[in-house]
Amino acid sequence: MPPRLLHVDLDAFFVEVCRQRHPELRDVELLVVGGRRESRGVVQSASYAARKFGVRAGMPIAQAARLCPDATFFKGSFPHYRDASRAVRAVLARHSPVVAMASLDEGYLDFTGTEALHPVSLLPVAAALRGEIKRETGLDSSVGIGPNRMIAKLASDYAKPRGICEVRAGWERGFVAGLELRALPGIGPRTAEKLRTLGLTEVAQVQAMAEADLARLVGDYARELKWRAEGNGTTALHAERLQRSVSRETTLGTDATDPAYLDALLVRFVSLVAADLREHGLVARTVVLKLRHADFTTVTRRRTLPAATDLDQELLAPARALFGPAFEEARRRRQGVRLIGVAATGLGEAAPADLFEPPARTRLRELTSAVDKVRERFGFDAVQPARHLTLPQRDRRE
């Protein structure tokens, strides 16, 4: 029996979560989420009205402001996005035993083997699912149905906003034939432009070519491109795939040259990353520091720890050790710091505490646990290191 997958994509997710949490935004038609108008970050999401002006996710906010000068620019809150995503996942889990969240705002459901329950079509299932998500979370969604992940994703994209599209087994090739090549996974703006210079813009063009002819144009990439252009894709879903990393970063409003200010941001980001690790029952083995200079040179440094951890201090020490020489490199180049970020990688599931660990570490864990309980009740900023207090309020929001 062929696979049957659903892809649920939440429409303008970041925008709609911000509207839910901030009533003053509910009637704002032109809304761009990701940062303040004067910030140097990138767009997370834009309302559909703002998208008509060319505003897209991943675009620099400065460019979005030029394209849509009348838009309201807003910096959302990651905890709000996370809570909304979890609420949606709870709805999805009631419909299929296998749910794989691809990101905060999209997920796949596996309905393979349900032909006895749904012998002809999954359209009624998709309609019921969209209705439940709307009733329980207030969020709109689009649903794509297909025999593999790529087709299901392309179908939900085609259905946006608030639509449903089903592509049954055997229809894949015909469905993708009408799409532009840039719609296929793995074809970003640079690849699409390179293909355009070769005269290739439509999937149907690739379908009509022999793989050998295509290889003369694009080399080794021909096999993968041809495979996708025929409507093929993976079908495996991993419901509980472990996160690869937990990170925090920000693009600064102005280039920073003060190491004390950057250190305060570093302390805050490590605290946020460590809190996320503990909340998800994870520990990290590697700390990664990221600095971007004013001229966009990006420096990445990493350090592997003797043992995996989820404690702030044990993550902060290596992060600071990495920051010192990385900042000196920027100083030698006479560059300010444009972006700073911290990531925890090499993740694994947290194990019970070691009965024979040093007393000092036991006390540190107990203190951390007490802080987490206070933050859970009163918010993250209810307890914070004194170093945080040197940050302006806007940077604490970042």
ABEGO torsion letter per residue (X at the ends): XBBBBBBBBBBGAAAAAAAAABAAAAABABBBBGEBAABABBBABBBAAAAAAGBBBGBBAAAAAAABAABBBBBBBAAAAAAAAAAAAAAAAAABABBBBABAABBBBBABGAAAABAABAAAAAAAAAAAAAAAAGBBBBBBBBABAAAAAAAAAAAOBGBBBBBBBGAAAAAAAABBAAABBGBBAAAAAAAAAAGBABAAAAAABBAAAAAAAAEAAAAAAAAAAAGBBBABBBAABBBABBBBBBBBABBBABAAAAAAAAAAAAAAAAAAAAAAGBBBABBBBBBBBAAGBBBBBBBBBABBBABAAAAAAAAAAAAAAAAAAAAAAGBBBABBBBBBBGBBBBBBBBAABBAAAAAAAAAAAAAAAAAAAAEAAABBBAAAAABBAAAAAX
